[in-house]
Amino acid sequence: MAIKQPDLTINISNHQSSLQIFKAAASNFISSLSGKMFTFGLGLMLLDETYSAISFGINMIISPIVGLLCLVPIGNLIDTYPHKTILTGSLTARTLALILFAASINLFTATAKLIPIVLFLIIDAISTNINDTCYSAATHELVNAHNIQRLSSLTQSAISLSSILSPALGVGLYSLVGFSGFVILEIVATLASFGIILTMKFHYHATNQFANSQHAPVTSHSQFAKFHSGLNYMRSRTMIKITILLSVILNFLYTAVTIGIPYILKDQLHTGNGPIGVLETGSAIGMLLGSLLLTLLPPTGQKRLFLKLIIPVLILDSQILLLGVLFMTSQSPTGYALLGSFIMGILAFALVILNITFQVYLQQTVPTKLLGRVVATLTTVNSSIMPIGTLMFTLIFQSTTHGGLVLIINGILLLGYTLLLLRPLNQAIHSEQP
């Protein structure tokens, strides 16, 4: 059965869209760069204070848990109130939390510092979740249909560029200003993003879906009933269900790459920290090139959607396999760094094209009034599987001396799983063509 396309008739000119894209990319670059540096500085400070291995992983534990617990209220919030109001409220709360964090962090010492840190990271995770979901749901209010792909691509380009710059800037600034300087910088960056959002124009539909919702009583029953309607919509979309089946397994197996690369290179191949940084840089460059490519290419809508989704997945599968083969061969640290960064660049290139293509597809096919709940659900489902994968693959890597073989097996499993989903995915796409 063909899906009903969302109403995209809001009158936004190309000039207005271009201006909105520039502002959105600038806001994302500022917040992403400062956020990554802040997380880096927080990890260094905790390591100095507590000497704990969890110093750089505490946020990876908190974020998925918060996302799962807040899934229903955040999804409903995004689809109930004006998006600009939500974004300004979220950034205001985050700014106040940062100020309180800065005022209280030095009142605690050693492991007791985890108290204000965990409290702040909970608020930060809620704010980040709201902001990311809200931006996705507000796409049709910021740009016209012709510029949806450009908005997603340039936003991802800004995030990728911040990933390239943040490690070097983070090390330099931590040595120069210490953790207190990082907190001040994060407050300034949040205020800058807040100022940019205030200048952005959100074009709401004439039949505003927010008009009556502000007067409805909010109860736990109504919250779950509203969210359940979003789940029912997702159940009716075969394409979304197939994509969830693919993305959950992909994210689960990909955690082996995330935690495996530093462990294999440093502890099993004894290359030191240098090649790890080179591989991370290669990945960030691949993401930047992929997002810039989609910025330059004209939007093609849903034409050849099957190929635009499945080719990046097959490339990603093969690169995980090749990465394992590389680590199983005898190379110098320079060889691991150069070949590994090339493989990671291709892998990240494919991954960002896959993500942007599917984001644009959702924004083009899901009704605006349901986008918040759909995006929040998909994001939470994908992120919730990663802690399980992290725990499992940590145990696997620590129990073997051949980490490359783990990646080879993962690549083969993922390739086989992808091939099994080829026919259902193709049928789902054709069944939902308008």
N, C-alpha and C positions, 0 to 999 in steps of 0.2 A: 504494500500500500504506500502510495506517495505521501511524503510528509508535507505539512502545510508550512510554507515559508513565513518567517516573522515579518511584521510590517516594518519596512525600512524607508518609509516615505518622509521622514523628517528632513526638512530643507536645510542642508548644510552645504555651503559652497566649497570648492576645492581650496580656495584661499583660506577660509576659516579652518578647514581640515588640516592644512599644512601648518598653520599657526598652532593648532591644538597638538599636533604630533610633536612639534619642536618643544613645546612646554612639557608634554608628558615624558619625552625622552630626557629632557634636562632634569626633571624632578626625579625620575628613576635613576639617572646616573649619580646624582648627588646622594640620594638616600642609599643606593646600593654600595657606592664607594665608601661612604662613611660607615655604613653598617658592617661591611666586611672588615674594615680596619678596626672598628670597635670590637668585633668578635675576636679578632686576632689579639688585640691588646688585652682583652679580658682573659683570654687563655694564658697569655704570658704572665699576667699579674697573678692569676690563680696558681700557676705552676711555681712561681717564686714564693708564694705564701704557703701553699699546701703540699707541694711536691707530689701532687696526685696525677696519675695518668689520665684521669677523667677531665682534666682541666680544659682540653680542647674538644671534648665530646659532650659536655653537659647540655649545650643547646640542641644537639642532635637527639637527645633523649626527651627534652622538655617540649620541643615544637610539635612532634607527632602526637604526643599525649594531649596537649592543649587543643590541637586541631580536631582530634576525635571527640573530646568532651564538648567542644564548642560548635560542632558541626551544625546541629539543628538551629540554635539561636543565630549564628552568623549567617547561615543560608537564608533564613527568614528575614533577618534584618536588612540584608542587601536588597531583597525583593519587596520590601515594605516601605522604606523611606527614601527620599531623594538622595542620590549617590553623593552629590557634593556635600550635603549636610553630614553624611556618614564619614566621609574622608576627613573633613575638617574636625569633626568630633574625635575621631580616632587619633589624629596627629596632635590634637590638644592634650588628650589623655597621655599620649606617649611623652610629650614634652614635660608635662608635670611629673610623670614617673621618673624621667631622667634627672630632673632637678632634685627630687626627693632621694634618688639613688646617689647622686653626687654629694648630697648633704649628709648621708648616713653611712656610706661605705667605710669611711675611716674610723667609725665608732666601733667597728668589729675587727678582730684580728684572727690570723691563721684560718682554720677551717670554719670558724664562725662567720667569715665573710660570705660563705655560701648562702646564708639566710637572706641578706638583701639582694644578692645576685640572683638566686632562684626566683624571688618575688618579682624582681624587675624583668627577668627573662619570660616569666609567665605573661606579664602585661605586654611585653614586646612581641611575643608570639601571637597573642590575640590581635594586637594592632596590625602586625604584618599580614596575618591571615585576612583580616577585614580589608586592608588596603589592596592586596593583590586580587582578591575576589571582586571587590568593588570596581576596580579598574577594568577587569574583564567584562563585568556585567554592564558597564557604562559605555562600552565601545560605540554603540549606535548613537549615543548622546554627544560624543566628542567629534566623530568624523562621519563622512558619508560612506555609502557601501563600497565605493570605488577605492577608498583609502584604508579599509580595514586591515588588509595584509601589510600595508606600509606602516601603519601604526604598530602592529604587533612586531614587525621586523626591526624597526628602529628602536623600539623599547627594549627588545632583546639585545640589540647592538650596544646600547648604553650599559646594560647589565654585564655583557661580555667584556666590554672595555674596562669596566670597573674591576672585573676579575683579574685582568692583566696588570693593572696598575696597583691594586691594593696590597699585594705581598711586599713589594719594595717600599712603597710609601709607609706601610704599617711598621716595618722594621725600623726605618729611619725616624719616624715620628715617635715611636715608643722610646727609642734611645734619647731623643731630643726633649720631649715634653712629659714622658711617663704616662701612666694610666689616667691621671687627673686631666691631662691635656686631651686624651681621647674622649673623655666624657664631655668636656666643654665643646670639642669639635662636633660631637654627635648632636648636642643640643642646638648648635648653630645650624647644622645641616638639616635637622628636622624643621626648624623655623623657616629655613630657605624653601624647603619642599612645601611647607604650609603656605608661604607667600605665593608660590607659583600656582598652587591649586586655587587660591582665592581669585587669581586673574583668569582662570579657565572658565569657558562658557559651556555649561551642560544643557543641551537642547532637549528638553522633555517633550514627549508626544502630546499632541493636543488633548487626547483622551488619556490623561495622566493616570497611570496605574497606581500612583501614590495618593490620589486625591482622598479616598475614603478610608484608607488603611490607618491613618493616624488617629481615627476616632474609635477604632475597634478595640474592645477590651482584650488584653493580653493574658492568657492563661496557659498552663502547661498543656492542656488538651488542645487549645487552638494552635499552639506552637507546633506540636507534633502533627496535627491534622494538616496544617499548611505545608509542613515539610513533606508529609506523606504524599501530597499531591505532586510534588516535584519528583519523588521516587516513582510514582505511578507513571509519570511522563517518561522517565528514563527506561522503565520496563517496556514501554510501548515502542521504544526506539531500538531496533535490533542492532543497528550500527554502533550505538553507544555501548550496548551490552558486550558486543564482540571486542570493542576497543578496550573495555575494562579488563576482559579476560587476557588480552595481549599485554596491556600496560602493567598490570599487577605482577605477572611473571617476569616481565622485562625489568621492572624496578627491583624486584626481589633478587634476580640473578646479577643485576648490575652492581649491587652493593659489594659483590666480590671484587669488582674492579676498583671501586672507591677505597675500600680498606686493604685490598690485596697489593696494590702497586707499592705503597710505601713499605709495607711489611716485607714483600718479596725482595725489593731492591736493597733495603737497608739491612735486614736481618738474615736473609738467605743468600743474596748475591754480594753483600758487603760492599756496595758501591758508594756509601755515604749519602749525604742529603742532596748533593748537587743534581744528579739525574732526576730525583723526585720533583724538584722545582722546574726542571726543563720540561718534563712530561706535563705538569700542571699548566705551564705556559703554552705548550702546544695545544692542549685542550681548549684553553681560553681563546687562542687565536683561531682555532677551528670554529668555535661558536660564533666569534665575531664575523668571520668570513661567510658563514652560512646565513646569518641574519642579514648581513649587508647584501648578499646575493638576492635574497627574497625582496629586499627593499628596491633593488634595481629592476627586477623582473616585473612585467605587467601582471595584475591580478587575473587569474583564469577561472575564478569561482570554483565550481565543483567538477570541472572538466578533468578527466583522467585522474580522478581522486584516488582510485585504487592504486595506480602506479606511484602517485605522489606520497602515499602512505607506506606501501609495501617495500619499495626500493630502499628508502632510508633504513627500514627495519632490517632488511637482508644485509645491507652494508654494515650496520651496527653489529649484527650477529657475527659476521665474518671478521671484523676487526678485533672483537673480544678473543676469537679463536687465534688470530695472528699474534695478538699480544701474548697469549700463553705460549705459542711456539717460540716467540722471541726470547722469553724468559727461560725456556728450556734449552736454548742454544748457548754456546760459549761465546760471550762478547766481552769487550772492555767496557768500563763505565761510560766512556764516550759513545760506544756503539749502542748500548742500551738507551742512552739519552737521546741520540739522534734518531734512531729507528723508532724508539718508543714514542717520542714526541710527534713523529710523522703519523704513526698509527692512531695516537690519541687525537690528533688534529682531525683526521678523517672521521673517527668515531664521533667526536663532538659536532663536527659539521653535519653529519647525518642526523644526529640526535636533535639539534636545534631546528633543522628543516622539518623533521617529523613533528616536533612540538608546535611550531608555528602553524604548520598546515592544519593540524587538528584543532588548534585554538580558533583559527579563522573559520574552519568548517562549523564549529559549535556556534560561533557568533553569527554565522549566516543562516543557520537552520533552527536554532533554539529560540522560542519566543522570549523577548526581552524580560517579561514579567517572571520567567522561570530561570533565567541565566544564573542568578546568584546561587540558587539552590543546586543547580546542575554542576556549576564550576566548583562550588564548595565541596560537594560530594565526591567528585572525581579527584580533586586535589587531596582530600583526606584519605580516600581509599588508597591512592598511590603512595602517599607518605607514610601511612600506618604500617605498611608491609616492610618498610626499610629497617626499623629497629630489630625485627625478627631476623631479617637477612644479615644484619650486622653481627648479631649475636652468633648465629649459626656459622657464618663464614669466618668469624674470629676463631671459633673452636676448630674449624677445619684447617685453617692455615697454620694454627699453632700445633696441630697434630701431624703435619707432613713437612717434609723438606723439599717438596717439589710443588711450590705454589703455582708455577706455570701450568702444570698439569690440571690444576683446579680450574684455571681460566679456559683451557682447551675443552674440558668436559662441559663447562658452562656454555661456551660458544656452540658446541655441538647440540646440547639440549635445547638451547634457544632457537637454533636454526631449525631443528626438527619440529619444535612447537609452532614456529612461524609457518612452516610449510603445511601443518595440519589446519591452520586457520585461514589459509589462502582462499579456499572455496567458500566457507561461510562469510568471510569478509567481502568478497566480490559479490555474492548474492545479496548481502545486506545493503551494499551501496546501490545496486541496481533496483532493489525493492523500494528504496526511499527516494529515488529520483523524482523530482516534481514533473 
